[in-house]
Amino acid sequence: MQWYLLDYGTRDGVPFAVSRKYYTNESIKQQTIDLLMSKYGIAADVAGSIYFTEYEYEYSKDGKQFAVTYLRHYDMLGNEIYGTVYDDSTETTKKVFAAVDPQSTPGKGVALALPKPSAQTAKKK
């Protein structure tokens, strides 16, 4: 698999990052295809066309925790196959925060997403 960080920053005062996972490992791709078919009823030909999955992470203000705010599966042409938005509107779409592992993709994104202290703030410390 190849991971890419697409976007990061602060939106409405909340740090975020967007990453994309390309399926270069056939066994992991097959696991995702099987999940799309069994859990969401996606047809085999549609699920089998998966090319990448995109994730958006929301971080706590201190950057120690994150939650996935959406994940979307796409084919090679960028057509969405299936997606889930975690917006706290139902129990199954509730955001779940977890500790950030600095070696993980969300962990790499948080370093870029958190606002940098200004030069004056840094001098006061």
CORVENLIN-V188011 format. One record per helix or strand of 3 or more residues. SS is the DSSP state (hx for helix, st for strand). FROM is the first residue (numbers start at 1). TO is the last residue. If there is no record, write none. Layout:
SS_FROM_TO ; SS_FROM_TO
This chain:
st_2_11 ; st_14_22 ; hx_26_40 ; hx_44_47 ; st_50_59 ; st_65_75 ; st_80_85 ; hx_105_113 ; hx_119_124
